[in-house]
Each structure stands twice: as structure tokens, then as C-alpha cells.
Amino acid sequence: MNKLKKMSLQRKKRNRWNLKEVNKSDRPRLSVHRTNTHISAQIIDDIKGITICAYSTQCKDFKLKKTSTVEAATAVGTEIAKLALSKNVKDVVFDRGAYYYHGRVKALAEGAREAGLNF
């Protein structure tokens, strides 16, 4: 296995494991997945093991034409926050996975904060 890929997998595993171990409270987890063309977010309840709500740039009601921009990530953040607030979820733990907190991941988080979610 490539050394860089191995380090990336180890980092991803470590981040997710630590977050699941620490998050034994009643706060669900806002998980982000990013590809070169799309970004998606879902709110997961780790105690029950269910997904509360999810939103992506691949959803049918997504309006923007370009899906790999910071504006698209901000739109996904605001929509996931609206869905969460409609299901009475206000406080979440932010799970960025192995992605650095900048660019589209940061834009999604700021969009969710502006729409009313608390991290």
C-alpha cells in the first residue's frame, strides 16, 4: 500500500473512532463527506444508530448549477440546518472526517451555524 494512502486511512480511522468514543452524550453528529464534484452532510444519532436527516448537492431540490463550489457547500449547510431544526435538533457535534477544516468543509459548517445549529 502506498505510504501516503496508508497515513490517510490511519488518520481517518483515528478521527472517527475518537469522535464516536467521546460523543456518548445526547448530541448527534453532523458528518461531512466531500468529493471532487459534490458535498454531502448527514446528522447521525450514534446512540440509536440512525440517520436523522441528510442533504447533498445531488438532491433533486438543490438549485445551484455548480456543485463543487464554496457557495454550494454553504447552501448544503443551511439546508441541513433547516432539516435538523425541523426535527428539533439544535446542538450537534461537527465531524469533518479526515478533511481539513478549510474551503468547502468550512463553508458548510459556517452555513449550518448561520442557519441556527450549535456546534
Beta strands, then each sheet from edge to edge (+ up, - down):
strand 1: 29-34
strand 2: 39-45
strand 3: 50-56
strand 4: 93-95
sheet 1: 3+ 2- 1+ 4+
end
